[in-house]
Amino acid sequence: MGLFSRNSSKDTDNVALAAARARLSTEDVDQVRFLITTKKNLFAVKLVHERTGLDLKHAKDLVDEIRLGRYVPPVTDTPVVRRPGANLAERTRALKAAGELHQATALVVSETGMTELEAGLFVGALKSEAQDS
């Protein structure tokens, strides 16, 4: 075994992870985030495993990256511009208006890495669209 054989395994893993990230759609990532916020991490790992073909250990690693906000989706041809109403504040406002404060807070925590207290303050500070006009 030479010096390079130790790194080649790690490089192979990195290539496999990069290819797997490319197979996850934005809908898949949103579903994984939802499963994480509802404390269904096992289902999130299964979803990533099914969609990407990764083994369970690497699927769990990818779920952890998404949970910790380290996941950056691969860029295809042109950057995707978010549709109106799809940004974090709008989605959080919609959940708050529906009375789903816990879900709104969990969404902010999962996408920003804020603590639960910080996310609660963020959600509380958001005004509904009716209050804006």
Salt bridges, closest charged atoms under 4 A:
ASP13 OD2 - HIS58 NE2 3.70
ASP28 OD1 - ARG51 NE 2.85
ASP30 OD1 - ARG33 NH1 3.91
ASP55 OD1 - HIS58 ND1 2.80
ASP61 OD2 - LYS57 NZ 2.88
ASP64 OD2 - LYS60 NZ 2.80
ASP64 OD1 - ARG67 NH2 3.73
GLU65 OE2 - ARG21 NH2 2.85
GLU90 OE2 - ARG93 NH1 2.83
GLU111 OE2 - ARG91 NH1 2.87
